[in-house]
Amino acid sequence: MSTLNNSNEDPSNIVKSTREAIDVLYDLSVLLGTGLDRQTLALCVSMVEDGANPLALASVVQELRMEAEARSSKARPVESVQRVTD
């Protein structure tokens, strides 16, 4: 998080502050139903802080999810349909 740029703070306080910020963002992420885990969320935050366009990043995440879903649906075996006889 951006608190890492403050050289006057104790490194352990910076780590604690960063963890707390990610925890809050993760809680919001869960409430909003984003489906992002903590690690992915932290990576996205880092990329935005480094200058990535948030909307473009969101589009990439959505595209990757669609590709993953398409691949997993192709890999699923076709379930056999059983007939019920009376």
Biotite code that builds the C-alpha atoms (Angstrom):
import biotite.structure as struc

atoms = struc.array([
    struc.Atom([0.000, 0.000, 0.000], chain_id="A", res_id=1, res_name="MET", atom_name="CA", element="C"),
    struc.Atom([1.115, 3.593, -0.271], chain_id="A", res_id=2, res_name="SER", atom_name="CA", element="C"),
    struc.Atom([2.192, 3.621, 3.394], chain_id="A", res_id=3, res_name="THR", atom_name="CA", element="C"),
    struc.Atom([5.332, 1.781, 2.302], chain_id="A", res_id=4, res_name="LEU", atom_name="CA", element="C"),
    struc.Atom([6.718, 5.025, 0.890], chain_id="A", res_id=5, res_name="ASN", atom_name="CA", element="C"),
    struc.Atom([6.873, 6.681, 4.328], chain_id="A", res_id=6, res_name="ASN", atom_name="CA", element="C"),
    struc.Atom([10.454, 6.133, 5.528], chain_id="A", res_id=7, res_name="SER", atom_name="CA", element="C"),
    struc.Atom([9.784, 7.718, 8.961], chain_id="A", res_id=8, res_name="ASN", atom_name="CA", element="C"),
    struc.Atom([7.636, 4.810, 10.152], chain_id="A", res_id=9, res_name="GLU", atom_name="CA", element="C"),
    struc.Atom([8.849, 1.663, 11.855], chain_id="A", res_id=10, res_name="ASP", atom_name="CA", element="C"),
    struc.Atom([8.818, -1.217, 9.321], chain_id="A", res_id=11, res_name="PRO", atom_name="CA", element="C"),
    struc.Atom([6.713, -3.384, 11.649], chain_id="A", res_id=12, res_name="SER", atom_name="CA", element="C"),
    struc.Atom([4.096, -0.599, 11.835], chain_id="A", res_id=13, res_name="ASN", atom_name="CA", element="C"),
    struc.Atom([4.080, -0.323, 8.054], chain_id="A", res_id=14, res_name="ILE", atom_name="CA", element="C"),
    struc.Atom([3.484, -4.060, 7.681], chain_id="A", res_id=15, res_name="VAL", atom_name="CA", element="C"),
    struc.Atom([0.722, -3.948, 10.292], chain_id="A", res_id=16, res_name="LYS", atom_name="CA", element="C"),
    struc.Atom([-0.953, -0.953, 8.625], chain_id="A", res_id=17, res_name="SER", atom_name="CA", element="C"),
    struc.Atom([-0.744, -2.589, 5.229], chain_id="A", res_id=18, res_name="THR", atom_name="CA", element="C"),
    struc.Atom([-2.248, -5.817, 6.558], chain_id="A", res_id=19, res_name="ARG", atom_name="CA", element="C"),
    struc.Atom([-5.081, -3.921, 8.224], chain_id="A", res_id=20, res_name="GLU", atom_name="CA", element="C"),
    struc.Atom([-5.819, -2.011, 5.015], chain_id="A", res_id=21, res_name="ALA", atom_name="CA", element="C"),
    struc.Atom([-5.897, -5.224, 2.979], chain_id="A", res_id=22, res_name="ILE", atom_name="CA", element="C"),
    struc.Atom([-8.167, -6.802, 5.610], chain_id="A", res_id=23, res_name="ASP", atom_name="CA", element="C"),
    struc.Atom([-10.631, -3.913, 5.284], chain_id="A", res_id=24, res_name="VAL", atom_name="CA", element="C"),
    struc.Atom([-10.471, -4.053, 1.488], chain_id="A", res_id=25, res_name="LEU", atom_name="CA", element="C"),
    struc.Atom([-10.993, -7.819, 1.590], chain_id="A", res_id=26, res_name="TYR", atom_name="CA", element="C"),
    struc.Atom([-14.057, -7.420, 3.817], chain_id="A", res_id=27, res_name="ASP", atom_name="CA", element="C"),
    struc.Atom([-15.480, -4.913, 1.324], chain_id="A", res_id=28, res_name="LEU", atom_name="CA", element="C"),
    struc.Atom([-14.591, -7.257, -1.515], chain_id="A", res_id=29, res_name="SER", atom_name="CA", element="C"),
    struc.Atom([-16.529, -10.082, 0.157], chain_id="A", res_id=30, res_name="VAL", atom_name="CA", element="C"),
    struc.Atom([-19.533, -7.830, 0.776], chain_id="A", res_id=31, res_name="LEU", atom_name="CA", element="C"),
    struc.Atom([-19.493, -6.784, -2.880], chain_id="A", res_id=32, res_name="LEU", atom_name="CA", element="C"),
    struc.Atom([-19.137, -10.374, -4.045], chain_id="A", res_id=33, res_name="GLY", atom_name="CA", element="C"),
    struc.Atom([-16.005, -9.835, -6.128], chain_id="A", res_id=34, res_name="THR", atom_name="CA", element="C"),
    struc.Atom([-14.711, -13.364, -5.612], chain_id="A", res_id=35, res_name="GLY", atom_name="CA", element="C"),
    struc.Atom([-11.148, -12.113, -5.126], chain_id="A", res_id=36, res_name="LEU", atom_name="CA", element="C"),
    struc.Atom([-8.986, -13.778, -2.496], chain_id="A", res_id=37, res_name="ASP", atom_name="CA", element="C"),
    struc.Atom([-6.680, -11.703, -0.272], chain_id="A", res_id=38, res_name="ARG", atom_name="CA", element="C"),
    struc.Atom([-3.591, -12.384, -2.360], chain_id="A", res_id=39, res_name="GLN", atom_name="CA", element="C"),
    struc.Atom([-5.259, -11.427, -5.639], chain_id="A", res_id=40, res_name="THR", atom_name="CA", element="C"),
    struc.Atom([-6.792, -8.346, -4.051], chain_id="A", res_id=41, res_name="LEU", atom_name="CA", element="C"),
    struc.Atom([-3.405, -7.258, -2.689], chain_id="A", res_id=42, res_name="ALA", atom_name="CA", element="C"),
    struc.Atom([-1.857, -7.767, -6.126], chain_id="A", res_id=43, res_name="LEU", atom_name="CA", element="C"),
    struc.Atom([-4.591, -5.683, -7.770], chain_id="A", res_id=44, res_name="CYS", atom_name="CA", element="C"),
    struc.Atom([-4.148, -2.899, -5.202], chain_id="A", res_id=45, res_name="VAL", atom_name="CA", element="C"),
    struc.Atom([-0.402, -2.934, -5.806], chain_id="A", res_id=46, res_name="SER", atom_name="CA", element="C"),
    struc.Atom([-0.900, -2.725, -9.571], chain_id="A", res_id=47, res_name="MET", atom_name="CA", element="C"),
    struc.Atom([-3.285, 0.226, -9.222], chain_id="A", res_id=48, res_name="VAL", atom_name="CA", element="C"),
    struc.Atom([-0.823, 1.985, -6.900], chain_id="A", res_id=49, res_name="GLU", atom_name="CA", element="C"),
    struc.Atom([1.865, 1.423, -9.537], chain_id="A", res_id=50, res_name="ASP", atom_name="CA", element="C"),
    struc.Atom([-0.272, 3.194, -12.128], chain_id="A", res_id=51, res_name="GLY", atom_name="CA", element="C"),
    struc.Atom([-2.472, 0.517, -13.677], chain_id="A", res_id=52, res_name="ALA", atom_name="CA", element="C"),
    struc.Atom([-5.864, 1.742, -14.842], chain_id="A", res_id=53, res_name="ASN", atom_name="CA", element="C"),
    struc.Atom([-8.432, 0.288, -12.389], chain_id="A", res_id=54, res_name="PRO", atom_name="CA", element="C"),
    struc.Atom([-11.105, -0.127, -15.074], chain_id="A", res_id=55, res_name="LEU", atom_name="CA", element="C"),
    struc.Atom([-8.697, -1.877, -17.410], chain_id="A", res_id=56, res_name="ALA", atom_name="CA", element="C"),
    struc.Atom([-7.575, -4.140, -14.567], chain_id="A", res_id=57, res_name="LEU", atom_name="CA", element="C"),
    struc.Atom([-11.199, -5.000, -13.750], chain_id="A", res_id=58, res_name="ALA", atom_name="CA", element="C"),
    struc.Atom([-11.773, -5.860, -17.412], chain_id="A", res_id=59, res_name="SER", atom_name="CA", element="C"),
    struc.Atom([-8.746, -8.151, -17.439], chain_id="A", res_id=60, res_name="VAL", atom_name="CA", element="C"),
    struc.Atom([-9.949, -9.930, -14.283], chain_id="A", res_id=61, res_name="VAL", atom_name="CA", element="C"),
    struc.Atom([-13.398, -10.431, -15.823], chain_id="A", res_id=62, res_name="GLN", atom_name="CA", element="C"),
    struc.Atom([-11.896, -11.726, -19.069], chain_id="A", res_id=63, res_name="GLU", atom_name="CA", element="C"),
    struc.Atom([-9.664, -14.181, -17.216], chain_id="A", res_id=64, res_name="LEU", atom_name="CA", element="C"),
    struc.Atom([-12.653, -15.455, -15.249], chain_id="A", res_id=65, res_name="ARG", atom_name="CA", element="C"),
    struc.Atom([-14.650, -15.992, -18.436], chain_id="A", res_id=66, res_name="MET", atom_name="CA", element="C"),
    struc.Atom([-11.745, -17.893, -20.009], chain_id="A", res_id=67, res_name="GLU", atom_name="CA", element="C"),
    struc.Atom([-11.301, -20.035, -16.905], chain_id="A", res_id=68, res_name="ALA", atom_name="CA", element="C"),
    struc.Atom([-15.017, -20.837, -16.829], chain_id="A", res_id=69, res_name="GLU", atom_name="CA", element="C"),
    struc.Atom([-15.018, -21.720, -20.528], chain_id="A", res_id=70, res_name="ALA", atom_name="CA", element="C"),
    struc.Atom([-12.033, -24.032, -20.081], chain_id="A", res_id=71, res_name="ARG", atom_name="CA", element="C"),
    struc.Atom([-13.464, -25.717, -17.013], chain_id="A", res_id=72, res_name="SER", atom_name="CA", element="C"),
    struc.Atom([-16.794, -26.315, -18.736], chain_id="A", res_id=73, res_name="SER", atom_name="CA", element="C"),
    struc.Atom([-14.988, -27.944, -21.688], chain_id="A", res_id=74, res_name="LYS", atom_name="CA", element="C"),
    struc.Atom([-13.011, -30.165, -19.335], chain_id="A", res_id=75, res_name="ALA", atom_name="CA", element="C"),
    struc.Atom([-16.078, -31.435, -17.460], chain_id="A", res_id=76, res_name="ARG", atom_name="CA", element="C"),
    struc.Atom([-17.191, -34.885, -18.574], chain_id="A", res_id=77, res_name="PRO", atom_name="CA", element="C"),
    struc.Atom([-20.701, -35.186, -19.902], chain_id="A", res_id=78, res_name="VAL", atom_name="CA", element="C"),
    struc.Atom([-22.910, -36.697, -17.241], chain_id="A", res_id=79, res_name="GLU", atom_name="CA", element="C"),
    struc.Atom([-24.859, -39.695, -18.358], chain_id="A", res_id=80, res_name="SER", atom_name="CA", element="C"),
    struc.Atom([-28.603, -39.404, -18.247], chain_id="A", res_id=81, res_name="VAL", atom_name="CA", element="C"),
    struc.Atom([-30.371, -42.345, -16.694], chain_id="A", res_id=82, res_name="GLN", atom_name="CA", element="C"),
    struc.Atom([-33.860, -43.325, -17.718], chain_id="A", res_id=83, res_name="ARG", atom_name="CA", element="C"),
    struc.Atom([-36.356, -44.021, -15.054], chain_id="A", res_id=84, res_name="VAL", atom_name="CA", element="C"),
    struc.Atom([-38.425, -47.026, -15.958], chain_id="A", res_id=85, res_name="THR", atom_name="CA", element="C"),
    struc.Atom([-41.685, -47.899, -14.275], chain_id="A", res_id=86, res_name="ASP", atom_name="CA", element="C"),
])
